[in-house]
């Protein structure tokens, strides 16, 4: 069974002792002194102790800042009022008042409800039960008492005051925590930068895709426009040649009819007995022939060579095209 030491009396822990422990400030290790403030992490502090701790970390007295809970290291963001802006825990203050009234009503002779002296909170040496642990053995790296240094197993070891070692290690731990927090902040900043970079890449890629689509749409429009112009040229020459051939065919039809009439005239001329009349009729029956030029029906000159353009399109890539290389390809 666990026991607690009060002066020279050893007794089992009582409910009031447990209550007093719950009502102790983690900074001064004494019962809370009003006003009592409650942190967002639900731990309580004397406002005076919290103010002293905050002022030690904020020597220039800047308004606002960050206050760390001494129990769980939770970071509390303070406003311009500082520690005085924290909410008071009226429930704990009322419990303290009731506890003190109970202590006063019970009297100083009651061992059940008597407040423990401050010394009872300090651990005692296991080798020397009447000695408090007040030094730290640097060689063995364990806390011990003065008797162990003088007569015990640590007499040849290097020791230091327990309070000094406590403050040193506490400061080192606090610095290590600050370093970890700063490192976490840098890592979070890097993560934010990576996320921003990912979003920027996605946005830039979307813009590039849109620009490429617009460029190809423009290229399609230019090709369609050029295609329309060339088709119009072919259609125009087609209409002209077809019209010329049809006009020529019409004239040939008319001449065919005239030739038929001349044939009849020639037959009648053969029936003429006079030489002069025969020659006159023969001159009238002669027809001149009108024909289109050789190759008039061909459309080979409308052949479009696209090999060079196809080669240029096949080599199309991102970046600025070298003008000299482009000119060499044209040559």
C-alpha positions in Angstrom: 0.0 0.0 0.0 1.3 3.5 -0.9 2.0 5.8 2.0 2.7 9.5 2.2 5.1 11.2 4.7 3.9 14.2 6.7 6.7 15.4 8.9 7.7 12.3 10.8 4.2 10.6 10.5 3.5 8.0 7.9 -0.1 7.6 7.0 -2.2 6.3 4.0 -3.4 8.9 1.5 -6.8 10.4 2.3 -9.5 11.8 -0.1 -8.6 15.3 1.0 -4.9 14.7 0.2 -6.0 13.6 -3.3 -8.2 16.7 -3.7 -5.3 18.9 -2.6 -3.1 17.3 -5.2 -5.7 18.1 -7.9 -5.9 21.7 -6.7 -2.1 22.2 -6.9 -0.6 24.6 -9.5 1.9 22.8 -11.8 4.2 25.9 -11.7 4.4 26.8 -8.0 3.4 23.3 -6.8 1.2 25.0 -4.2 -2.6 25.2 -4.0 -4.1 27.5 -6.6 -4.1 31.2 -5.8 -7.1 33.1 -7.1 -7.7 34.1 -9.8 -7.4 30.7 -11.4 -7.3 30.6 -15.2 -8.2 27.6 -17.4 -6.4 26.9 -20.7 -8.0 25.5 -23.9 -6.3 22.2 -23.0 -8.4 22.2 -19.8 -5.4 22.6 -17.4 -5.6 25.2 -14.7 -2.9 27.7 -13.5 -2.6 30.5 -11.0 -2.9 33.6 -13.1 0.1 35.1 -11.3 2.3 32.0 -12.1 1.1 32.0 -15.7 1.9 35.7 -16.0 5.4 35.2 -14.5 6.1 32.3 -16.8 4.8 34.2 -19.9 6.9 37.3 -19.0 10.0 35.1 -18.6 9.5 33.9 -22.2 8.5 37.4 -23.5 11.0 39.8 -22.0 10.1 42.6 -24.4 6.4 42.5 -23.3 5.0 42.2 -26.8 1.2 42.1 -26.9 -0.2 38.7 -27.7 2.0 35.7 -28.5 2.0 32.0 -27.8 1.8 30.6 -24.3 2.7 26.9 -23.7 0.9 24.9 -21.1 3.5 23.6 -18.6 1.6 20.3 -18.2 1.0 19.2 -21.8 3.0 21.7 -23.8 -0.2 22.8 -25.7 0.3 26.1 -27.5 -2.2 28.7 -26.5 -2.5 31.8 -28.8 -2.9 34.9 -26.6 -4.6 38.1 -27.7 -3.4 41.6 -26.9 -4.5 41.2 -23.3 -2.0 38.4 -22.8 -2.5 36.0 -19.8 -5.2 38.4 -18.4 -7.3 37.5 -21.5 -7.6 33.8 -20.4 -10.9 32.7 -18.9 -11.2 32.3 -15.2 -12.2 28.9 -13.8 -14.8 29.9 -11.2 -15.6 26.3 -10.4 -12.1 25.6 -9.3 -12.0 28.8 -7.2 -15.2 27.8 -5.5 -13.8 24.3 -4.8 -10.7 25.9 -3.2 -12.9 28.1 -1.0 -14.9 25.1 0.1 -11.7 23.1 0.7 -10.2 25.9 2.9 -13.4 26.2 4.8 -13.4 22.4 5.5 -9.8 22.7 6.6 -10.6 25.5 9.0 -13.6 23.7 10.4 -11.8 20.5 11.0 -9.1 22.0 13.2 -5.4 21.6 13.2 -5.5 18.4 15.3 -7.1 16.3 12.5 -4.6 14.2 10.7 -7.1 13.3 8.1 -7.5 16.9 6.7 -4.3 18.7 7.8 -2.5 20.2 4.9 0.7 18.6 4.0 3.8 20.6 4.6 5.7 21.6 1.5 8.5 19.2 2.3 6.2 16.2 2.0 6.2 16.8 -1.8 9.9 16.2 -2.1 11.0 12.5 -2.7 13.1 10.8 0.0 16.2 8.7 -0.4 15.7 5.0 -0.4 19.0 4.4 1.3 18.6 7.1 3.9 14.9 7.5 4.6 15.3 10.7 6.6 17.2 12.5 3.8 15.6 14.3 0.9 16.9 13.9 -2.6 18.7 17.2 -3.2 21.7 16.5 -5.4 22.2 14.8 -8.8 25.0 12.4 -9.6 26.4 13.3 -13.0 28.5 10.1 -13.1 25.6 7.7 -12.6 23.0 10.2 -13.9 20.6 9.6 -11.1 19.3 11.9 -8.3 20.5 11.1 -4.8 20.9 12.7 -1.3 23.8 14.3 0.4 24.4 11.3 2.7 24.9 9.1 -0.4 27.6 11.5 -1.6 29.4 11.6 1.8 29.0 8.0 3.0 27.2 6.1 0.3 27.8 4.6 -3.2 28.2 8.1 -4.8 31.1 9.3 -2.6 33.5 9.1 -5.6 31.1 10.5 -8.2 30.7 14.0 -9.5 27.5 15.6 -8.3 25.7 18.9 -8.8 22.8 20.6 -7.1 19.5 19.0 -8.1 17.9 22.4 -8.8 20.7 23.3 -11.2 20.5 20.0 -13.1 16.7 20.3 -13.2 16.8 23.8 -14.7 19.5 22.7 -17.2 17.7 19.6 -18.4 14.4 21.4 -18.4 15.9 24.2 -20.5 17.5 21.6 -22.9 14.2 19.8 -23.2 12.4 23.1 -23.8 15.0 24.1 -26.5 14.6 20.7 -28.1 10.8 21.1 -28.1 11.2 24.6 -29.6 13.5 23.1 -32.3 11.0 20.4 -33.1 8.2 22.9 -33.3 10.3 25.1 -35.6 11.3 22.1 -37.7 7.6 21.1 -37.9 6.8 24.6 -39.0 9.4 24.4 -41.8 8.2 21.0 -42.9 4.6 22.4 -43.0 5.8 25.3 -45.0 7.5 23.0 -47.5 4.4 20.9 -47.7 2.4 24.0 -48.4 4.9 25.0 -51.1 4.6 21.6 -52.7 0.8 21.8 -52.7 1.0 25.3 -54.2 3.5 24.0 -56.8 1.1 21.1 -57.7 -1.8 23.4 -58.1 0.4 25.8 -60.2 1.5 22.9 -62.5 -2.1 21.8 -63.0 -3.3 25.3 -63.8 -0.3 25.9 -66.1 -0.9 22.6 -67.9 -4.6 23.4 -68.3 -3.6 26.8 -69.9 -1.0 25.1 -72.1 -3.6 22.6 -73.3 -6.1 25.3 -74.0 -3.5 27.3 -75.9 -2.5 24.3 -78.0 -6.1 23.6 -78.8 -6.6 27.2 -79.9 -3.5 27.1 -82.1 -4.7 23.9 -83.8 -8.1 25.4 -84.2 -6.5 28.4 -85.9 -4.4 26.1 -88.1 -7.6 24.2 -89.1 -9.3 27.5 -89.9 -6.4 28.6 -92.1 -6.4 25.2 -93.9 -10.1 25.3 -94.4 -10.0 28.8 -95.8 -7.1 28.0 -98.1 -9.0 24.8 -99.2 -12.1 26.9 -100.0 -10.0 29.3 -102.1 -8.3 26.5 -104.1 -11.6 24.7 -104.7 -13.1 27.9 -106.0 -10.2 28.3 -108.4 -10.7 24.7 -109.7 -14.4 25.2 -109.9 -14.0 28.5 -111.8 -11.7 27.0 -114.4 -14.0 23.9 -114.7 -17.0 26.1 -115.4 -15.0 28.1 -118.0 -13.8 25.1 -119.8 -17.1 23.3 -119.7 -18.8 26.4 -121.0 -16.2 26.8 -123.8 -16.6 23.1 -124.8 -20.4 23.3 -124.7 -20.3 26.4 -126.9 -18.0 24.7 -129.3 -20.2 21.6 -129.3 -23.2 23.8 -130.1 -21.3 25.4 -133.0 -20.4 21.9 -134.2 -24.1 20.9 -134.0 -25.0 23.9 -136.0 -22.3 23.1 -138.6 -23.5 19.5 -138.7 -26.9 20.7 -139.6 -25.3 23.1 -142.1 -23.2 20.2 -143.4 -26.3 18.1 -144.0 -27.8 20.9 -146.0 -24.5 21.3 -147.9 -24.6 17.6 -148.7 -27.9 18.0 -150.2 -26.6 21.0 -152.2 -23.6 19.0 -153.3 -25.8 16.2 -154.5 -27.7 18.8 -156.5 -24.4 20.2 -157.8 -23.5 16.9 -159.2 -26.6 17.1 -161.2 -25.5 20.4 -162.7 -24.2 20.1 -166.2 -22.2 23.3 -166.3 -18.6 23.5 -165.0 -18.9 27.0 -163.6 -22.0 26.2 -161.6 -20.4 23.0 -160.2 -17.4 24.9 -158.9 -19.5 27.6 -157.3 -21.5 25.1 -155.4 -18.4 23.2 -154.3 -16.9 26.4 -152.8 -20.1 27.0 -150.8 -20.0 23.4 -149.4 -16.5 23.7 -147.8 -16.5 24.0 -144.0 -13.8 25.2 -141.7 -13.0 23.1 -138.6 -12.5 24.8 -135.1 -11.0 22.5 -132.4 -9.8 23.0 -128.8 -6.2 23.1 -128.1 -4.5 19.8 -127.3 -4.7 19.0 -123.5 -7.6 21.5 -123.1 -9.5 19.0 -121.0 -6.6 18.4 -118.6 -6.5 19.8 -115.0 -3.0 18.7 -114.0 -1.8 22.2 -113.2 -4.2 22.2 -110.2 -2.1 19.5 -108.5 -1.1 20.7 -105.0 2.2 19.5 -103.5 1.8 19.1 -99.7 4.9 17.0 -98.9 6.8 20.0 -97.5 3.9 21.1 -95.4 3.4 17.5 -94.2 7.1 17.3 -93.2 6.9 20.6 -91.3 3.7 19.5 -89.5 5.3 16.1 -88.6 8.2 17.9 -87.0 6.0 20.3 -85.1 7.1 20.6 -81.4 7.0 23.0 -78.5 9.5 25.8 -78.6 10.7 28.4 -81.0 11.4 27.1 -84.5 14.9 27.8 -86.0 14.3 30.1 -88.9 17.5 29.1 -90.7 16.6 25.4 -90.5 13.1 26.3 -91.8 14.6 28.2 -94.8 16.9 25.2 -95.5 14.0 22.9 -95.6 12.2 25.2 -98.0 15.2 25.2 -100.4 
